[in-house]
Amino acid sequence: MLRARPPAPEAPMAIDRLPVPQISPSARRAMVPATGRRRYRTIWISDIHLGTKGCNAELLIDFLDHTDSETMYLVGDIIDGWRLKKKFYWPAAHNDIVRRILKRARRGTRIVYIPGNHDEMFRQFTGMNFGGVEIRRAAFHSTADGRRLMVLHGDEFDTVMLAHRWLAFVGDALYHLLMGLNHWVNVVRRAFNLPYWSLSKVAKHKVKNAVEFISRYEEVVARAAGERGVDGVVCGHIHTAEIRDFDGIKYYNDGDWVEGCTALVEHFDGRMELLHWPEEIARRELERVEADIEVERRAA
């Protein structure tokens, strides 16, 4: 049996209580020149679900405007084809995300797109390159410190998807209803200047069956990576950001931009880190407030 290390502790509550500022796209672009962005060797993001109201587009735009990398992996479910087939929904902010990604490709960032189950219609284009975006069924990534990682969406290891596809569609419909409730909860929270909070994430961690499914899924994916002779695996699919170690095999899940709003990044020394972007925005706001206080103190 593989043994898993316990997840890292939650971020300090002091940051969670900070209000997340609502910044207009034009103001944000003016505030963040390319030279002022955080730069990483590699960025992994997945489960954006463009084409749904659950997509936290403004948070993702803020992330894209404040970061840069040599390589970016789009690890599946970038566009939600399941939802778009039922009802077309595509606001301007979703176009803004696509434009920003294509702009990175034009600037020289290597963009690798690995379609998932919700955007599986793009799997037929595996091996092709569109606008500087490489489409792959899976990929292998070499880190700066010499480790080899397998990168894939992860639906290949979802027993519900494999054995009962109809049940996956039913689950998706129920999940969509939960995300609709999540949206309105956060509309109210923003009205009171409160930070983003994921109702679905809390519910998932409270339900015993969901916790057990996630644990089994992580173990199966890590075991498959070990059988392929790699040092670790990066995936998405289950909307649960995590870094764990299973008997020497590193399991990385970059999370999603519907519930947790997270990304996985590789630093230039090979160190891996999960970024929880609502917390990063709150931290940035705290630093701004502290800087303003310091300016006022010196002027007094």
BALOBA-1460 file (C-alpha; in Angstrom, 3 decimals):
// residues 300
<rec num="1" residu="m" x="0.000" y="0.000" z="0.000"/>
<rec num="2" residu="l" x="1.280" y="3.437" z="-0.881"/>
<rec num="3" residu="r" x="1.696" y="5.814" z="2.038"/>
<rec num="4" residu="a" x="0.718" y="9.431" z="1.629"/>
<rec num="5" residu="r" x="2.063" y="12.365" z="3.531"/>
<rec num="6" residu="p" x="-0.636" y="14.581" z="5.063"/>
<rec num="7" residu="p" x="-1.575" y="17.687" z="3.080"/>
<rec num="8" residu="a" x="0.131" y="20.973" z="3.881"/>
<rec num="9" residu="p" x="-1.621" y="23.156" z="6.493"/>
<rec num="10" residu="e" x="-4.099" y="25.798" z="5.438"/>
<rec num="11" residu="a" x="-2.953" y="29.383" z="4.898"/>
<rec num="12" residu="p" x="-3.247" y="31.752" z="7.895"/>
<rec num="13" residu="m" x="-6.772" y="32.936" z="8.570"/>
<rec num="14" residu="a" x="-5.566" y="36.539" z="8.793"/>
<rec num="15" residu="i" x="-5.061" y="36.570" z="5.049"/>
<rec num="16" residu="d" x="-8.389" y="34.835" z="4.389"/>
<rec num="17" residu="r" x="-10.240" y="37.660" z="6.142"/>
<rec num="18" residu="l" x="-8.755" y="40.376" z="3.970"/>
<rec num="19" residu="p" x="-11.099" y="41.824" z="1.322"/>
<rec num="20" residu="v" x="-10.217" y="41.020" z="-2.278"/>
<rec num="21" residu="p" x="-10.201" y="44.250" z="-4.316"/>
<rec num="22" residu="q" x="-12.319" y="44.333" z="-7.465"/>
<rec num="23" residu="i" x="-9.950" y="45.725" z="-10.125"/>
<rec num="24" residu="s" x="-11.142" y="46.655" z="-13.600"/>
<rec num="25" residu="p" x="-9.207" y="45.009" z="-16.482"/>
<rec num="26" residu="s" x="-8.011" y="48.376" z="-17.825"/>
<rec num="27" residu="a" x="-6.704" y="49.507" z="-14.443"/>
<rec num="28" residu="r" x="-5.056" y="46.140" z="-13.873"/>
<rec num="29" residu="r" x="-3.201" y="46.278" z="-17.211"/>
<rec num="30" residu="a" x="-1.931" y="49.755" z="-16.367"/>
<rec num="31" residu="m" x="-0.704" y="48.569" z="-12.970"/>
<rec num="32" residu="v" x="1.240" y="45.507" z="-14.119"/>
<rec num="33" residu="p" x="3.946" y="46.053" z="-16.748"/>
<rec num="34" residu="a" x="5.563" y="42.882" z="-18.125"/>
<rec num="35" residu="t" x="8.733" y="43.600" z="-16.115"/>
<rec num="36" residu="g" x="6.740" y="43.678" z="-12.861"/>
<rec num="37" residu="r" x="5.265" y="40.199" z="-13.142"/>
<rec num="38" residu="r" x="6.327" y="37.169" z="-11.127"/>
<rec num="39" residu="r" x="8.358" y="34.965" z="-13.415"/>
<rec num="40" residu="y" x="8.423" y="31.164" z="-13.189"/>
<rec num="41" residu="r" x="10.070" y="28.440" z="-15.205"/>
<rec num="42" residu="t" x="6.762" y="26.596" z="-15.685"/>
<rec num="43" residu="i" x="3.079" y="27.177" z="-14.916"/>
<rec num="44" residu="w" x="0.323" y="24.535" z="-14.909"/>
<rec num="45" residu="i" x="-3.369" y="25.476" z="-14.867"/>
<rec num="46" residu="s" x="-6.446" y="23.389" z="-15.607"/>
<rec num="47" residu="d" x="-10.212" y="23.108" z="-15.211"/>
<rec num="48" residu="i" x="-10.955" y="26.694" z="-16.177"/>
<rec num="49" residu="h" x="-14.330" y="25.711" z="-17.684"/>
<rec num="50" residu="l" x="-14.660" y="28.629" z="-20.081"/>
<rec num="51" residu="g" x="-18.244" y="28.784" z="-21.294"/>
<rec num="52" residu="t" x="-19.756" y="28.421" z="-17.820"/>
<rec num="53" residu="k" x="-20.822" y="30.931" z="-15.186"/>
<rec num="54" residu="g" x="-18.758" y="29.009" z="-12.649"/>
<rec num="55" residu="c" x="-15.491" y="30.094" z="-14.275"/>
<rec num="56" residu="n" x="-13.780" y="32.723" z="-12.115"/>
<rec num="57" residu="a" x="-12.610" y="34.675" z="-15.144"/>
<rec num="58" residu="e" x="-11.612" y="37.897" z="-13.371"/>
<rec num="59" residu="l" x="-9.416" y="36.015" z="-10.891"/>
<rec num="60" residu="l" x="-7.735" y="34.124" z="-13.735"/>
<rec num="61" residu="i" x="-7.192" y="37.339" z="-15.713"/>
<rec num="62" residu="d" x="-5.564" y="38.834" z="-12.630"/>
<rec num="63" residu="f" x="-3.325" y="35.753" z="-12.377"/>
<rec num="64" residu="l" x="-2.317" y="35.965" z="-16.037"/>
<rec num="65" residu="d" x="-1.614" y="39.687" z="-15.678"/>
<rec num="66" residu="h" x="0.689" y="39.152" z="-12.687"/>
<rec num="67" residu="t" x="2.685" y="36.081" z="-13.790"/>
<rec num="68" residu="d" x="4.872" y="34.891" z="-16.646"/>
<rec num="69" residu="s" x="6.775" y="31.714" z="-17.507"/>
<rec num="70" residu="e" x="8.948" y="29.986" z="-20.086"/>
<rec num="71" residu="t" x="6.374" y="27.186" z="-20.445"/>
<rec num="72" residu="m" x="2.678" y="26.977" z="-19.645"/>
<rec num="73" residu="y" x="0.690" y="23.737" z="-19.569"/>
<rec num="74" residu="l" x="-3.092" y="23.902" z="-20.001"/>
<rec num="75" residu="v" x="-4.009" y="20.621" z="-18.330"/>
<rec num="76" residu="g" x="-7.516" y="20.036" z="-19.644"/>
<rec num="77" residu="d" x="-11.113" y="21.233" z="-19.230"/>
<rec num="78" residu="i" x="-10.086" y="24.672" z="-20.430"/>
<rec num="79" residu="i" x="-13.353" y="24.998" z="-22.371"/>
<rec num="80" residu="d" x="-16.503" y="23.261" z="-21.134"/>
<rec num="81" residu="g" x="-17.951" y="21.633" z="-24.239"/>
<rec num="82" residu="w" x="-20.539" y="19.735" z="-22.187"/>
<rec num="83" residu="r" x="-22.126" y="22.984" z="-20.972"/>
<rec num="84" residu="l" x="-21.804" y="24.839" z="-24.286"/>
<rec num="85" residu="k" x="-23.738" y="22.066" z="-26.043"/>
<rec num="86" residu="k" x="-26.667" y="22.669" z="-23.694"/>
<rec num="87" residu="k" x="-26.554" y="26.456" z="-23.514"/>
<rec num="88" residu="f" x="-24.170" y="28.933" z="-25.109"/>
<rec num="89" residu="y" x="-22.488" y="31.248" z="-22.619"/>
<rec num="90" residu="w" x="-19.359" y="33.187" z="-23.553"/>
<rec num="91" residu="p" x="-18.861" y="36.619" z="-21.922"/>
<rec num="92" residu="a" x="-16.150" y="39.079" z="-22.958"/>
<rec num="93" residu="a" x="-13.951" y="38.052" z="-20.023"/>
<rec num="94" residu="h" x="-13.639" y="34.544" z="-21.487"/>
<rec num="95" residu="n" x="-12.365" y="36.043" z="-24.747"/>
<rec num="96" residu="d" x="-9.898" y="38.078" z="-22.679"/>
<rec num="97" residu="i" x="-8.467" y="34.874" z="-21.201"/>
<rec num="98" residu="v" x="-8.023" y="33.255" z="-24.622"/>
<rec num="99" residu="r" x="-6.368" y="36.407" z="-25.965"/>
<rec num="100" residu="r" x="-3.928" y="36.539" z="-23.063"/>
<rec num="101" residu="i" x="-2.902" y="32.910" z="-23.568"/>
<rec num="102" residu="l" x="-2.388" y="33.399" z="-27.317"/>
<rec num="103" residu="k" x="-0.424" y="36.576" z="-26.613"/>
<rec num="104" residu="r" x="1.944" y="34.564" z="-24.406"/>
<rec num="105" residu="a" x="2.504" y="32.152" z="-27.270"/>
<rec num="106" residu="r" x="3.329" y="35.049" z="-29.606"/>
<rec num="107" residu="r" x="5.810" y="36.413" z="-27.047"/>
<rec num="108" residu="g" x="7.667" y="33.097" z="-27.058"/>
<rec num="109" residu="t" x="6.121" y="31.197" z="-24.151"/>
<rec num="110" residu="r" x="5.749" y="27.516" z="-24.959"/>
<rec num="111" residu="i" x="2.050" y="26.668" z="-24.553"/>
<rec num="112" residu="v" x="1.096" y="22.979" z="-24.300"/>
<rec num="113" residu="y" x="-2.629" y="22.189" z="-24.315"/>
<rec num="114" residu="i" x="-3.720" y="18.757" z="-23.048"/>
<rec num="115" residu="p" x="-7.522" y="18.488" z="-23.515"/>
<rec num="116" residu="g" x="-9.621" y="16.872" z="-20.784"/>
<rec num="117" residu="n" x="-13.017" y="15.194" z="-20.767"/>
<rec num="118" residu="h" x="-15.000" y="18.464" z="-20.964"/>
<rec num="119" residu="d" x="-12.997" y="19.671" z="-23.986"/>
<rec num="120" residu="e" x="-12.369" y="16.231" z="-25.477"/>
<rec num="121" residu="m" x="-13.455" y="17.524" z="-28.916"/>
<rec num="122" residu="f" x="-9.948" y="18.978" z="-29.223"/>
<rec num="123" residu="r" x="-8.261" y="15.598" z="-28.724"/>
<rec num="124" residu="q" x="-8.770" y="14.880" z="-32.426"/>
<rec num="125" residu="f" x="-6.169" y="17.589" z="-33.109"/>
<rec num="126" residu="t" x="-3.458" y="15.917" z="-31.017"/>
<rec num="127" residu="g" x="-0.018" y="16.575" z="-32.487"/>
<rec num="128" residu="m" x="-1.071" y="19.794" z="-34.201"/>
<rec num="129" residu="n" x="-0.069" y="23.383" z="-33.460"/>
<rec num="130" residu="f" x="-2.563" y="26.257" z="-33.588"/>
<rec num="131" residu="g" x="-1.337" y="29.816" z="-33.094"/>
<rec num="132" residu="g" x="1.701" y="28.610" z="-31.197"/>
<rec num="133" residu="v" x="-0.343" y="26.288" z="-28.960"/>
<rec num="134" residu="e" x="0.771" y="22.628" z="-29.066"/>
<rec num="135" residu="i" x="-2.038" y="20.099" z="-28.599"/>
<rec num="136" residu="r" x="-0.985" y="16.868" z="-26.868"/>
<rec num="137" residu="r" x="-2.790" y="13.875" z="-25.379"/>
<rec num="138" residu="a" x="-0.180" y="13.856" z="-22.598"/>
<rec num="139" residu="a" x="3.301" y="15.277" z="-22.103"/>
<rec num="140" residu="f" x="6.525" y="14.698" z="-20.202"/>
<rec num="141" residu="h" x="8.200" y="17.596" z="-18.437"/>
<rec num="142" residu="s" x="11.804" y="17.790" z="-17.219"/>
<rec num="143" residu="t" x="12.242" y="20.009" z="-14.166"/>
<rec num="144" residu="a" x="15.233" y="22.265" z="-13.548"/>
<rec num="145" residu="d" x="16.536" y="19.826" z="-10.918"/>
<rec num="146" residu="g" x="16.437" y="16.851" z="-13.296"/>
<rec num="147" residu="r" x="13.148" y="15.141" z="-12.430"/>
<rec num="148" residu="r" x="10.814" y="13.766" z="-15.106"/>
<rec num="149" residu="l" x="7.092" y="14.416" z="-14.699"/>
<rec num="150" residu="m" x="4.162" y="12.977" z="-16.617"/>
<rec num="151" residu="v" x="1.495" y="15.605" z="-17.416"/>
<rec num="152" residu="l" x="-2.093" y="14.612" z="-18.245"/>
<rec num="153" residu="h" x="-5.618" y="15.746" z="-17.417"/>
<rec num="154" residu="g" x="-6.456" y="12.708" z="-15.297"/>
<rec num="155" residu="d" x="-9.911" y="11.606" z="-16.439"/>
<rec num="156" residu="e" x="-8.214" y="8.391" z="-17.602"/>
<rec num="157" residu="f" x="-8.140" y="7.320" z="-13.947"/>
<rec num="158" residu="d" x="-11.700" y="8.332" z="-13.031"/>
<rec num="159" residu="t" x="-13.638" y="5.082" z="-12.596"/>
<rec num="160" residu="v" x="-16.999" y="6.856" z="-13.011"/>
<rec num="161" residu="m" x="-15.889" y="8.367" z="-16.320"/>
<rec num="162" residu="l" x="-14.594" y="5.034" z="-17.583"/>
<rec num="163" residu="a" x="-17.376" y="2.692" z="-16.460"/>
<rec num="164" residu="h" x="-20.499" y="4.875" z="-16.228"/>
<rec num="165" residu="r" x="-20.219" y="7.824" z="-18.590"/>
<rec num="166" residu="w" x="-23.947" y="8.581" z="-18.261"/>
<rec num="167" residu="l" x="-23.478" y="8.938" z="-14.496"/>
<rec num="168" residu="a" x="-20.670" y="11.429" z="-15.109"/>
<rec num="169" residu="f" x="-23.110" y="13.604" z="-17.089"/>
<rec num="170" residu="v" x="-25.669" y="13.417" z="-14.253"/>
<rec num="171" residu="g" x="-22.971" y="14.362" z="-11.768"/>
<rec num="172" residu="d" x="-21.936" y="17.257" z="-13.988"/>
<rec num="173" residu="a" x="-25.500" y="18.601" z="-14.001"/>
<rec num="174" residu="l" x="-25.697" y="18.453" z="-10.194"/>
<rec num="175" residu="y" x="-22.268" y="20.038" z="-9.901"/>
<rec num="176" residu="h" x="-23.382" y="22.847" z="-12.229"/>
<rec num="177" residu="l" x="-26.313" y="23.579" z="-9.897"/>
<rec num="178" residu="l" x="-23.945" y="23.723" z="-6.919"/>
<rec num="179" residu="m" x="-21.649" y="26.098" z="-8.804"/>
<rec num="180" residu="g" x="-24.626" y="28.336" z="-9.578"/>
<rec num="181" residu="l" x="-25.319" y="28.583" z="-5.854"/>
<rec num="182" residu="n" x="-21.602" y="29.180" z="-5.271"/>
<rec num="183" residu="h" x="-21.759" y="32.112" z="-7.731"/>
<rec num="184" residu="w" x="-24.591" y="33.870" z="-5.912"/>
<rec num="185" residu="v" x="-23.019" y="33.288" z="-2.504"/>
<rec num="186" residu="n" x="-19.949" y="35.158" z="-3.736"/>
<rec num="187" residu="v" x="-22.036" y="37.936" z="-5.311"/>
<rec num="188" residu="v" x="-23.391" y="38.615" z="-1.812"/>
<rec num="189" residu="r" x="-19.917" y="38.326" z="-0.257"/>
<rec num="190" residu="r" x="-18.496" y="40.868" z="-2.731"/>
<rec num="191" residu="a" x="-21.321" y="43.269" z="-1.829"/>
<rec num="192" residu="f" x="-20.013" y="43.162" z="1.746"/>
<rec num="193" residu="n" x="-16.372" y="43.455" z="0.560"/>
<rec num="194" residu="l" x="-15.597" y="39.884" z="1.648"/>
<rec num="195" residu="p" x="-13.056" y="37.652" z="-0.155"/>
<rec num="196" residu="y" x="-13.898" y="34.829" z="-2.548"/>
<rec num="197" residu="w" x="-15.087" y="31.671" z="-0.762"/>
<rec num="198" residu="s" x="-15.786" y="28.287" z="-2.346"/>
<rec num="199" residu="l" x="-19.000" y="26.666" z="-1.134"/>
<rec num="200" residu="s" x="-18.419" y="23.596" z="-3.308"/>
<rec num="201" residu="k" x="-14.868" y="23.139" z="-2.013"/>
<rec num="202" residu="v" x="-16.066" y="23.161" z="1.593"/>
<rec num="203" residu="a" x="-18.912" y="20.770" z="0.775"/>
<rec num="204" residu="k" x="-16.541" y="18.380" z="-0.988"/>
<rec num="205" residu="h" x="-14.205" y="18.216" z="2.003"/>
<rec num="206" residu="k" x="-17.108" y="17.644" z="4.394"/>
<rec num="207" residu="v" x="-18.602" y="14.709" z="2.493"/>
<rec num="208" residu="k" x="-16.910" y="11.453" z="3.464"/>
<rec num="209" residu="n" x="-17.447" y="9.748" z="0.088"/>
<rec num="210" residu="a" x="-15.910" y="12.681" z="-1.783"/>
<rec num="211" residu="v" x="-12.859" y="12.661" z="0.496"/>
<rec num="212" residu="e" x="-12.416" y="8.907" z="-0.008"/>
<rec num="213" residu="f" x="-12.774" y="9.242" z="-3.801"/>
<rec num="214" residu="i" x="-10.104" y="11.965" z="-3.924"/>
<rec num="215" residu="s" x="-7.720" y="9.895" z="-1.800"/>
<rec num="216" residu="r" x="-8.191" y="6.801" z="-3.995"/>
<rec num="217" residu="y" x="-7.829" y="8.847" z="-7.164"/>
<rec num="218" residu="e" x="-4.549" y="10.402" z="-6.016"/>
<rec num="219" residu="e" x="-3.131" y="6.996" z="-5.117"/>
<rec num="220" residu="v" x="-4.131" y="5.417" z="-8.448"/>
<rec num="221" residu="v" x="-2.611" y="8.282" z="-10.450"/>
<rec num="222" residu="a" x="0.637" y="8.164" z="-8.449"/>
<rec num="223" residu="r" x="0.849" y="4.390" z="-8.876"/>
<rec num="224" residu="a" x="0.382" y="4.733" z="-12.655"/>
<rec num="225" residu="a" x="3.168" y="7.319" z="-12.774"/>
<rec num="226" residu="g" x="5.486" y="4.967" z="-10.898"/>
<rec num="227" residu="e" x="4.728" y="2.167" z="-13.358"/>
<rec num="228" residu="r" x="5.759" y="4.461" z="-16.213"/>
<rec num="229" residu="g" x="9.136" y="5.087" z="-14.624"/>
<rec num="230" residu="v" x="8.742" y="8.823" z="-14.016"/>
<rec num="231" residu="d" x="9.462" y="10.781" z="-10.856"/>
<rec num="232" residu="g" x="6.030" y="12.314" z="-10.576"/>
<rec num="233" residu="v" x="2.775" y="13.296" z="-12.222"/>
<rec num="234" residu="v" x="0.886" y="16.553" z="-12.794"/>
<rec num="235" residu="c" x="-2.865" y="16.379" z="-13.376"/>
<rec num="236" residu="g" x="-6.145" y="18.209" z="-12.810"/>
<rec num="237" residu="h" x="-9.692" y="16.851" z="-13.251"/>
<rec num="238" residu="i" x="-10.866" y="16.541" z="-9.625"/>
<rec num="239" residu="h" x="-10.679" y="20.268" z="-8.737"/>
<rec num="240" residu="t" x="-8.525" y="19.565" z="-5.679"/>
<rec num="241" residu="a" x="-5.099" y="21.222" z="-5.630"/>
<rec num="242" residu="e" x="-2.517" y="19.075" z="-3.882"/>
<rec num="243" residu="i" x="1.158" y="18.181" z="-3.573"/>
<rec num="244" residu="r" x="1.755" y="14.741" z="-2.034"/>
<rec num="245" residu="d" x="4.377" y="12.042" z="-1.956"/>
<rec num="246" residu="f" x="3.467" y="8.390" z="-2.545"/>
<rec num="247" residu="d" x="6.495" y="6.189" z="-1.847"/>
<rec num="248" residu="g" x="8.851" y="8.563" z="-3.639"/>
<rec num="249" residu="i" x="6.457" y="9.411" z="-6.486"/>
<rec num="250" residu="k" x="5.370" y="13.037" z="-6.425"/>
<rec num="251" residu="y" x="1.705" y="13.720" z="-7.081"/>
<rec num="252" residu="y" x="0.830" y="17.260" z="-8.182"/>
<rec num="253" residu="n" x="-2.697" y="18.480" z="-8.871"/>
<rec num="254" residu="d" x="-2.928" y="22.070" z="-10.095"/>
<rec num="255" residu="g" x="-6.543" y="22.457" z="-8.956"/>
<rec num="256" residu="d" x="-9.030" y="24.571" z="-10.911"/>
<rec num="257" residu="w" x="-10.427" y="28.039" z="-11.623"/>
<rec num="258" residu="v" x="-13.999" y="27.241" z="-10.613"/>
<rec num="259" residu="e" x="-13.663" y="26.392" z="-6.922"/>
<rec num="260" residu="g" x="-10.171" y="26.941" z="-5.527"/>
<rec num="261" residu="c" x="-8.596" y="29.226" z="-8.183"/>
<rec num="262" residu="t" x="-5.135" y="27.668" z="-7.986"/>
<rec num="263" residu="a" x="-2.080" y="27.108" z="-10.174"/>
<rec num="264" residu="l" x="1.008" y="24.925" z="-9.899"/>
<rec num="265" residu="v" x="4.320" y="26.637" z="-10.625"/>
<rec num="266" residu="e" x="7.926" y="25.531" z="-10.987"/>
<rec num="267" residu="h" x="10.620" y="27.926" z="-9.801"/>
<rec num="268" residu="f" x="13.906" y="28.198" z="-11.676"/>
<rec num="269" residu="d" x="15.625" y="25.879" z="-9.180"/>
<rec num="270" residu="g" x="13.025" y="23.145" z="-9.785"/>
<rec num="271" residu="r" x="11.057" y="23.815" z="-6.603"/>
<rec num="272" residu="m" x="7.304" y="23.299" z="-7.038"/>
<rec num="273" residu="e" x="4.629" y="25.435" z="-5.391"/>
<rec num="274" residu="l" x="0.848" y="25.740" z="-5.394"/>
<rec num="275" residu="l" x="-0.479" y="29.281" z="-5.696"/>
<rec num="276" residu="h" x="-3.914" y="29.921" z="-4.172"/>
<rec num="277" residu="w" x="-4.713" y="33.090" z="-6.082"/>
<rec num="278" residu="p" x="-7.454" y="34.614" z="-3.861"/>
<rec num="279" residu="e" x="-4.931" y="34.450" z="-1.006"/>
<rec num="280" residu="e" x="-2.246" y="35.983" z="-3.239"/>
<rec num="281" residu="i" x="-4.558" y="38.906" z="-4.055"/>
<rec num="282" residu="a" x="-5.336" y="39.365" z="-0.354"/>
<rec num="283" residu="r" x="-1.617" y="39.288" z="0.445"/>
<rec num="284" residu="r" x="-0.940" y="41.845" z="-2.287"/>
<rec num="285" residu="e" x="-3.649" y="44.109" z="-0.855"/>
<rec num="286" residu="l" x="-2.176" y="43.749" z="2.639"/>
<rec num="287" residu="e" x="1.247" y="44.777" z="1.338"/>
<rec num="288" residu="r" x="-0.306" y="47.789" z="-0.407"/>
<rec num="289" residu="v" x="-2.114" y="48.874" z="2.769"/>
<rec num="290" residu="e" x="1.052" y="48.449" z="4.851"/>
<rec num="291" residu="a" x="3.025" y="50.493" z="2.304"/>
<rec num="292" residu="d" x="0.415" y="53.283" z="2.435"/>
<rec num="293" residu="i" x="0.559" y="53.289" z="6.234"/>
<rec num="294" residu="e" x="4.352" y="53.515" z="6.141"/>
<rec num="295" residu="v" x="4.208" y="56.460" z="3.716"/>
<rec num="296" residu="e" x="1.735" y="58.259" z="5.978"/>
<rec num="297" residu="r" x="3.883" y="57.514" z="9.040"/>
<rec num="298" residu="r" x="6.979" y="58.992" z="7.420"/>
<rec num="299" residu="a" x="5.065" y="62.039" z="6.249"/>
<rec num="300" residu="a" x="3.662" y="62.703" z="9.730"/>
